[in-house]
Amino acid sequence: MDQAIFDDLLQSLKEAKAIARGEIPASRRLTLAAPDVKQVREQIGLSQSEFASLMRVSIKTLQNWEQRRRNPTGPAAALLKIVMTMPELALKTLGCSA
């Protein structure tokens, strides 16, 4: 490995460590807005129980998302993004009908 590339990588790791410890601010920060789960559900015309079943979560979890007490994460957030972007395809693929 070229010494200049190695030095750049080493400096980057040192900066990452300092950022993680809160010693220096990150040069940029990406913030994603939480989706409006209730709006998505209403847009595709499903009841809370139907949408909770589609998302494979409990109705209580869905209600927490809709009332913004919690936000979907991981696979649920990914599935919600798919439902938001291509609802017909998502419903068809998951064997649901709106």
N, CA, C and O atoms as a GROMACS GRO file, in nm:
protein
  392
    1MET      N    1   0.085  -0.118   0.000
    1MET     CA    2   0.000   0.000   0.000
    1MET      C    3   0.089   0.124   0.000
    1MET      O    4   0.191   0.129   0.069
    2ASP      N    5   0.049   0.220  -0.076
    2ASP     CA    6   0.120   0.348  -0.086
    2ASP      C    7   0.118   0.415   0.051
    2ASP      O    8   0.014   0.416   0.118
    3GLN      N    9   0.230   0.472   0.094
    3GLN     CA   10   0.240   0.535   0.226
    3GLN      C   11   0.142   0.651   0.242
    3GLN      O   12   0.086   0.671   0.350
    4ALA      N   13   0.119   0.728   0.135
    4ALA     CA   14   0.027   0.843   0.142
    4ALA      C   15  -0.116   0.795   0.167
    4ALA      O   16  -0.189   0.855   0.246
    5ILE      N   17  -0.155   0.687   0.102
    5ILE     CA   18  -0.290   0.632   0.122
    5ILE      C   19  -0.303   0.580   0.265
    5ILE      O   20  -0.404   0.603   0.331
    6PHE      N   21  -0.200   0.511   0.312
    6PHE     CA   22  -0.201   0.459   0.448
    6PHE      C   23  -0.214   0.573   0.549
    6PHE      O   24  -0.292   0.564   0.644
    7ASP      N   25  -0.138   0.680   0.530
    7ASP     CA   26  -0.143   0.795   0.620
    7ASP      C   27  -0.282   0.859   0.621
    7ASP      O   28  -0.332   0.898   0.726
    8ASP      N   29  -0.345   0.870   0.503
    8ASP     CA   30  -0.480   0.925   0.493
    8ASP      C   31  -0.580   0.837   0.569
    8ASP      O   32  -0.666   0.888   0.642
    9LEU      N   33  -0.569   0.706   0.552
    9LEU     CA   34  -0.658   0.614   0.622
    9LEU      C   35  -0.639   0.622   0.773
    9LEU      O   36  -0.736   0.622   0.849
   10LEU      N   37  -0.516   0.628   0.816
   10LEU     CA   38  -0.486   0.638   0.959
   10LEU      C   39  -0.543   0.768   1.016
   10LEU      O   40  -0.600   0.767   1.125
   11GLN      N   41  -0.527   0.879   0.944
   11GLN     CA   42  -0.581   1.006   0.990
   11GLN      C   43  -0.734   1.000   0.998
   11GLN      O   44  -0.794   1.052   1.091
   12SER      N   45  -0.796   0.936   0.900
   12SER     CA   46  -0.942   0.921   0.901
   12SER      C   47  -0.989   0.842   1.022
   12SER      O   48  -1.088   0.878   1.085
   13LEU      N   49  -0.920   0.736   1.054
   13LEU     CA   50  -0.956   0.656   1.172
   13LEU      C   51  -0.940   0.736   1.301
   13LEU      O   52  -1.023   0.724   1.392
   14LYS      N   53  -0.835   0.815   1.309
   14LYS     CA   54  -0.816   0.899   1.427
   14LYS      C   55  -0.929   1.001   1.440
   14LYS      O   56  -0.979   1.026   1.550
   15GLU      N   57  -0.969   1.060   1.329
   15GLU     CA   58  -1.079   1.157   1.331
   15GLU      C   59  -1.210   1.088   1.368
   15GLU      O   60  -1.289   1.143   1.445
   16ALA      N   61  -1.234   0.968   1.316
   16ALA     CA   62  -1.357   0.895   1.349
   16ALA      C   63  -1.363   0.865   1.499
   16ALA      O   64  -1.469   0.876   1.561
   17LYS      N   65  -1.251   0.827   1.554
   17LYS     CA   66  -1.244   0.798   1.698
   17LYS      C   67  -1.274   0.925   1.779
   17LYS      O   68  -1.348   0.920   1.877
   18ALA      N   69  -1.217   1.037   1.739
   18ALA     CA   70  -1.240   1.164   1.810
   18ALA      C   71  -1.386   1.207   1.799
   18ALA      O   72  -1.443   1.259   1.895
   19ILE      N   73  -1.447   1.185   1.683
   19ILE     CA   74  -1.590   1.219   1.664
   19ILE      C   75  -1.675   1.131   1.755
   19ILE      O   76  -1.767   1.179   1.820
   20ALA      N   77  -1.644   1.001   1.758
   20ALA     CA   78  -1.721   0.908   1.841
   20ALA      C   79  -1.712   0.944   1.989
   20ALA      O   80  -1.808   0.923   2.064
   21ARG      N   81  -1.599   0.997   2.031
   21ARG     CA   82  -1.581   1.038   2.172
   21ARG      C   83  -1.639   1.176   2.200
   21ARG      O   84  -1.642   1.220   2.315
   22GLY      N   85  -1.684   1.245   2.096
   22GLY     CA   86  -1.740   1.378   2.114
   22GLY      C   87  -1.635   1.486   2.125
   22GLY      O   88  -1.666   1.598   2.168
   23GLU      N   89  -1.513   1.456   2.088
   23GLU     CA   90  -1.405   1.554   2.100
   23GLU      C   91  -1.407   1.656   1.987
   23GLU      O   92  -1.367   1.771   2.006
   24ILE      N   93  -1.454   1.615   1.869
   24ILE     CA   94  -1.468   1.707   1.756
   24ILE      C   95  -1.603   1.680   1.689
   24ILE      O   96  -1.653   1.568   1.694
   25PRO      N   97  -1.661   1.782   1.626
   25PRO     CA   98  -1.789   1.760   1.558
   25PRO      C   99  -1.769   1.691   1.422
   25PRO      O  100  -1.665   1.706   1.359
   26ALA      N  101  -1.870   1.617   1.381
   26ALA     CA  102  -1.865   1.555   1.249
   26ALA      C  103  -1.876   1.664   1.143
   26ALA      O  104  -1.941   1.766   1.165
   27SER      N  105  -1.812   1.642   1.028
   27SER     CA  106  -1.817   1.744   0.923
   27SER      C  107  -1.954   1.752   0.860
   27SER      O  108  -1.993   1.857   0.809
   28ARG      N  109  -2.026   1.644   0.862
   28ARG     CA  110  -2.165   1.644   0.813
   28ARG      C  111  -2.242   1.536   0.886
   28ARG      O  112  -2.186   1.436   0.932
   29ARG      N  113  -2.370   1.557   0.895
   29ARG     CA  114  -2.457   1.462   0.965
   29ARG      C  115  -2.583   1.444   0.882
   29ARG      O  116  -2.645   1.541   0.841
   30LEU      N  117  -2.620   1.322   0.859
   30LEU     CA  118  -2.738   1.290   0.781
   30LEU      C  119  -2.854   1.262   0.875
   30LEU      O  120  -2.844   1.174   0.961
   31THR      N  121  -2.962   1.334   0.859
   31THR     CA  122  -3.081   1.314   0.941
   31THR      C  123  -3.197   1.282   0.849
   31THR      O  124  -3.227   1.357   0.756
   32LEU      N  125  -3.261   1.170   0.875
   32LEU     CA  126  -3.376   1.129   0.795
   32LEU      C  127  -3.503   1.152   0.876
   32LEU      O  128  -3.511   1.118   0.993
   33ALA      N  129  -3.601   1.211   0.811
   33ALA     CA  130  -3.728   1.235   0.877
   33ALA      C  131  -3.805   1.103   0.887
   33ALA      O  132  -3.807   1.023   0.794
   34ALA      N  133  -3.867   1.083   1.002
   34ALA     CA  134  -3.949   0.963   1.020
   34ALA      C  135  -4.072   0.973   0.929
   34ALA      O  136  -4.132   1.080   0.918
   35PRO      N  137  -4.109   0.863   0.866
   35PRO     CA  138  -4.226   0.867   0.777
   35PRO      C  139  -4.355   0.884   0.856
   35PRO      O  140  -4.362   0.845   0.973
   36ASP      N  141  -4.455   0.940   0.794
   36ASP     CA  142  -4.587   0.953   0.855
   36ASP      C  143  -4.661   0.822   0.830
   36ASP      O  144  -4.726   0.804   0.726
   37VAL      N  145  -4.650   0.730   0.924
   37VAL     CA  146  -4.703   0.595   0.909
   37VAL      C  147  -4.855   0.598   0.889
   37VAL      O  148  -4.908   0.523   0.807
   38LYS      N  149  -4.923   0.683   0.963
   38LYS     CA  150  -5.069   0.690   0.950
   38LYS      C  151  -5.109   0.735   0.810
   38LYS      O  152  -5.203   0.681   0.751
   39GLN      N  153  -5.038   0.832   0.756
   39GLN     CA  154  -5.067   0.880   0.621
   39GLN      C  155  -5.045   0.769   0.518
   39GLN      O  156  -5.125   0.753   0.426
   40VAL      N  157  -4.938   0.694   0.533
   40VAL     CA  158  -4.910   0.583   0.441
   40VAL      C  159  -5.022   0.480   0.449
   40VAL      O  160  -5.073   0.435   0.346
   41ARG      N  161  -5.061   0.444   0.571
   41ARG     CA  162  -5.167   0.345   0.590
   41ARG      C  163  -5.298   0.392   0.529
   41ARG      O  164  -5.366   0.316   0.460
   42GLU      N  165  -5.334   0.517   0.553
   42GLU     CA  166  -5.459   0.570   0.500
   42GLU      C  167  -5.455   0.583   0.348
   42GLU      O  168  -5.556   0.565   0.281
   43GLN      N  169  -5.338   0.615   0.295
   43GLN     CA  170  -5.321   0.630   0.150
   43GLN      C  171  -5.349   0.499   0.077
   43GLN      O  172  -5.405   0.499  -0.033
   44ILE      N  173  -5.310   0.387   0.138
   44ILE     CA  174  -5.336   0.259   0.071
   44ILE      C  175  -5.467   0.196   0.115
   44ILE      O  176  -5.504   0.089   0.067
   45GLY      N  177  -5.537   0.262   0.206
   45GLY     CA  178  -5.673   0.221   0.242
   45GLY      C  179  -5.684   0.099   0.330
   45GLY      O  180  -5.778   0.021   0.315
   46LEU      N  181  -5.591   0.080   0.421
   46LEU     CA  182  -5.597  -0.035   0.511
   46LEU      C  183  -5.632   0.011   0.652
   46LEU      O  184  -5.598   0.121   0.694
   47SER      N  185  -5.702  -0.076   0.725
   47SER     CA  186  -5.729  -0.050   0.865
   47SER      C  187  -5.600  -0.070   0.945
   47SER      O  188  -5.502  -0.121   0.892
   48GLN      N  189  -5.602  -0.030   1.071
   48GLN     CA  190  -5.484  -0.051   1.154
   48GLN      C  191  -5.449  -0.198   1.164
   48GLN      O  192  -5.332  -0.235   1.155
   49SER      N  193  -5.549  -0.283   1.184
   49SER     CA  194  -5.519  -0.426   1.197
   49SER      C  195  -5.465  -0.484   1.067
   49SER      O  196  -5.375  -0.568   1.069
   50GLU      N  197  -5.519  -0.440   0.954
   50GLU     CA  198  -5.470  -0.489   0.825
   50GLU      C  199  -5.326  -0.443   0.800
   50GLU      O  200  -5.242  -0.521   0.754
   51PHE      N  201  -5.299  -0.317   0.830
   51PHE     CA  202  -5.166  -0.263   0.806
   51PHE      C  203  -5.065  -0.324   0.902
   51PHE      O  204  -4.951  -0.352   0.864
   52ALA      N  205  -5.105  -0.345   1.027
   52ALA     CA  206  -5.016  -0.410   1.124
   52ALA      C  207  -4.982  -0.551   1.076
   52ALA      O  208  -4.868  -0.595   1.089
   53SER      N  209  -5.079  -0.620   1.022
   53SER     CA  210  -5.056  -0.754   0.968
   53SER      C  211  -4.960  -0.748   0.849
   53SER      O  212  -4.870  -0.831   0.838
   54LEU      N  213  -4.980  -0.650   0.761
   54LEU     CA  214  -4.892  -0.633   0.646
   54LEU      C  215  -4.748  -0.609   0.692
   54LEU      O  216  -4.655  -0.667   0.636
   55MET      N  217  -4.730  -0.524   0.792
   55MET     CA  218  -4.598  -0.489   0.842
   55MET      C  219  -4.542  -0.595   0.937
   55MET      O  220  -4.425  -0.587   0.977
   56ARG      N  221  -4.623  -0.693   0.973
   56ARG     CA  222  -4.584  -0.801   1.066
   56ARG      C  223  -4.547  -0.746   1.203
   56ARG      O  224  -4.448  -0.786   1.264
   57VAL      N  225  -4.630  -0.652   1.252
   57VAL     CA  226  -4.612  -0.595   1.385
   57VAL      C  227  -4.746  -0.599   1.458
   57VAL      O  228  -4.850  -0.621   1.396
   58SER      N  229  -4.743  -0.577   1.587
   58SER     CA  230  -4.867  -0.572   1.664
   58SER      C  231  -4.939  -0.440   1.636
   58SER      O  232  -4.879  -0.342   1.592
   59ILE      N  233  -5.068  -0.440   1.664
   59ILE     CA  234  -5.146  -0.316   1.648
   59ILE      C  235  -5.091  -0.208   1.741
   59ILE      O  236  -5.086  -0.091   1.705
   60LYS      N  237  -5.050  -0.248   1.862
   60LYS     CA  238  -4.993  -0.151   1.958
   60LYS      C  239  -4.868  -0.084   1.900
   60LYS      O  240  -4.851   0.037   1.913
   61THR      N  241  -4.783  -0.163   1.835
   61THR     CA  242  -4.662  -0.106   1.773
   61THR      C  243  -4.701  -0.007   1.665
   61THR      O  244  -4.645   0.102   1.657
   62LEU      N  245  -4.796  -0.046   1.581
   62LEU     CA  246  -4.843   0.043   1.474
   62LEU      C  247  -4.899   0.172   1.534
   62LEU      O  248  -4.870   0.281   1.483
   63GLN      N  249  -4.977   0.161   1.639
   63GLN     CA  250  -5.033   0.281   1.702
   63GLN      C  251  -4.922   0.370   1.758
   63GLN      O  252  -4.931   0.493   1.750
   64ASN      N  253  -4.819   0.310   1.814
   64ASN     CA  254  -4.705   0.390   1.864
   64ASN      C  255  -4.637   0.463   1.749
   64ASN      O  256  -4.596   0.578   1.765
   65TRP      N  257  -4.624   0.397   1.633
   65TRP     CA  258  -4.566   0.463   1.517
   65TRP      C  259  -4.654   0.577   1.471
   65TRP      O  260  -4.606   0.687   1.445
   66GLU      N  261  -4.784   0.551   1.461
   66GLU     CA  262  -4.877   0.653   1.412
   66GLU      C  263  -4.883   0.774   1.504
   66GLU      O  264  -4.900   0.887   1.457
   67GLN      N  265  -4.869   0.752   1.632
   67GLN     CA  266  -4.875   0.862   1.728
   67GLN      C  267  -4.736   0.917   1.759
   67GLN      O  268  -4.718   1.000   1.849
   68ARG      N  269  -4.638   0.870   1.683
   68ARG     CA  270  -4.498   0.916   1.690
   68ARG      C  271  -4.434   0.901   1.828
   68ARG      O  272  -4.344   0.977   1.864
   69ARG      N  273  -4.481   0.802   1.903
   69ARG     CA  274  -4.414   0.770   2.029
   69ARG      C  275  -4.290   0.687   2.001
   69ARG      O  276  -4.195   0.687   2.079
   70ARG      N  277  -4.291   0.615   1.888
   70ARG     CA  278  -4.178   0.534   1.844
   70ARG      C  279  -4.169   0.544   1.692
   70ARG      O  280  -4.264   0.586   1.627
   71ASN      N  281  -4.055   0.505   1.637
   71ASN     CA  282  -4.035   0.507   1.492
   71ASN      C  283  -3.995   0.368   1.444
   71ASN      O  284  -3.921   0.297   1.511
   72PRO      N  285  -4.045   0.330   1.326
   72PRO     CA  286  -4.003   0.201   1.271
   72PRO      C  287  -3.854   0.202   1.240
   72PRO      O  288  -3.799   0.303   1.197
   73THR      N  289  -3.789   0.088   1.264
   73THR     CA  290  -3.646   0.074   1.238
   73THR      C  291  -3.621  -0.056   1.164
   73THR      O  292  -3.710  -0.141   1.153
   74GLY      N  293  -3.502  -0.071   1.114
   74GLY     CA  294  -3.459  -0.195   1.052
   74GLY      C  295  -3.549  -0.241   0.938
   74GLY      O  296  -3.588  -0.160   0.854
   75PRO      N  297  -3.582  -0.370   0.936
   75PRO     CA  298  -3.665  -0.425   0.827
   75PRO      C  299  -3.801  -0.358   0.816
   75PRO      O  300  -3.853  -0.342   0.706
   76ALA      N  301  -3.860  -0.319   0.929
   76ALA     CA  302  -3.991  -0.252   0.924
   76ALA      C  303  -3.981  -0.118   0.852
   76ALA      O  304  -4.069  -0.083   0.774
   77ALA      N  305  -3.875  -0.043   0.879
   77ALA     CA  306  -3.855   0.085   0.812
   77ALA      C  307  -3.832   0.064   0.662
   77ALA      O  308  -3.882   0.142   0.580
   78ALA      N  309  -3.758  -0.040   0.626
   78ALA     CA  310  -3.734  -0.070   0.485
   78ALA      C  311  -3.864  -0.109   0.416
   78ALA      O  312  -3.892  -0.062   0.306
   79LEU      N  313  -3.943  -0.194   0.479
   79LEU     CA  314  -4.071  -0.235   0.421
   79LEU      C  315  -4.164  -0.116   0.408
   79LEU      O  316  -4.234  -0.102   0.308
   80LEU      N  317  -4.166  -0.030   0.507
   80LEU     CA  318  -4.250   0.090   0.501
   80LEU      C  319  -4.210   0.178   0.385
   80LEU      O  320  -4.296   0.234   0.317
   81LYS      N  321  -4.080   0.192   0.361
   81LYS     CA  322  -4.031   0.271   0.248
   81LYS      C  323  -4.079   0.211   0.116
   81LYS      O  324  -4.118   0.285   0.025
   82ILE      N  325  -4.078   0.079   0.106
   82ILE     CA  326  -4.127   0.013  -0.015
   82ILE      C  327  -4.276   0.037  -0.032
   82ILE      O  328  -4.323   0.066  -0.142
   83VAL      N  329  -4.352   0.024   0.075
   83VAL     CA  330  -4.497   0.047   0.070
   83VAL      C  331  -4.526   0.191   0.030
   83VAL      O  332  -4.619   0.216  -0.046
   84MET      N  333  -4.446   0.287   0.081
   84MET     CA  334  -4.465   0.428   0.047
   84MET      C  335  -4.437   0.453  -0.101
   84MET      O  336  -4.508   0.528  -0.167
   85THR      N  337  -4.331   0.389  -0.151
   85THR     CA  338  -4.285   0.416  -0.287
   85THR      C  339  -4.368   0.344  -0.393
   85THR      O  340  -4.402   0.403  -0.496
   86MET      N  341  -4.399   0.219  -0.369
   86MET     CA  342  -4.471   0.138  -0.467
   86MET      C  343  -4.578   0.055  -0.397
   86MET      O  344  -4.564  -0.067  -0.384
   87PRO      N  345  -4.686   0.120  -0.351
   87PRO     CA  346  -4.785   0.048  -0.271
   87PRO      C  347  -4.850  -0.070  -0.344
   87PRO      O  348  -4.872  -0.175  -0.284
   88GLU      N  349  -4.882  -0.052  -0.471
   88GLU     CA  350  -4.948  -0.160  -0.544
   88GLU      C  351  -4.858  -0.283  -0.550
   88GLU      O  352  -4.903  -0.395  -0.525
   89LEU      N  353  -4.732  -0.262  -0.584
   89LEU     CA  354  -4.638  -0.373  -0.593
   89LEU      C  355  -4.618  -0.438  -0.456
   89LEU      O  356  -4.614  -0.561  -0.446
   90ALA      N  357  -4.605  -0.358  -0.352
   90ALA     CA  358  -4.585  -0.412  -0.217
   90ALA      C  359  -4.704  -0.497  -0.176
   90ALA      O  360  -4.687  -0.608  -0.125
   91LEU      N  361  -4.824  -0.445  -0.196
   91LEU     CA  362  -4.944  -0.520  -0.158
   91LEU      C  363  -4.957  -0.649  -0.239
   91LEU      O  364  -4.991  -0.754  -0.184
   92LYS      N  365  -4.930  -0.642  -0.368
   92LYS     CA  366  -4.938  -0.760  -0.453
   92LYS      C  367  -4.834  -0.864  -0.410
   92LYS      O  368  -4.865  -0.983  -0.399
   93THR      N  369  -4.713  -0.819  -0.386
   93THR     CA  370  -4.604  -0.909  -0.348
   93THR      C  371  -4.632  -0.976  -0.214
   93THR      O  372  -4.601  -1.094  -0.195
   94LEU      N  373  -4.689  -0.901  -0.121
   94LEU     CA  374  -4.716  -0.955   0.012
   94LEU      C  375  -4.850  -1.028   0.020
   94LEU      O  376  -4.889  -1.076   0.127
   95GLY      N  377  -4.920  -1.037  -0.093
   95GLY     CA  378  -5.046  -1.111  -0.098
   95GLY      C  379  -5.161  -1.042  -0.030
   95GLY      O  380  -5.251  -1.109   0.022
   96CYS      N  381  -5.161  -0.911  -0.029
   96CYS     CA  382  -5.268  -0.833   0.032
   96CYS      C  383  -5.348  -0.765  -0.076
   96CYS      O  384  -5.301  -0.747  -0.188
   97SER      N  385  -5.468  -0.728  -0.042
   97SER     CA  386  -5.549  -0.648  -0.133
   97SER      C  387  -5.610  -0.532  -0.057
   97SER      O  388  -5.669  -0.549   0.050
   98ALA      N  389  -5.594  -0.414  -0.113
   98ALA     CA  390  -5.646  -0.294  -0.045
   98ALA      C  391  -5.788  -0.266  -0.088
   98ALA      O  392  -5.849  -0.169  -0.043
   0.00000   0.00000   0.00000
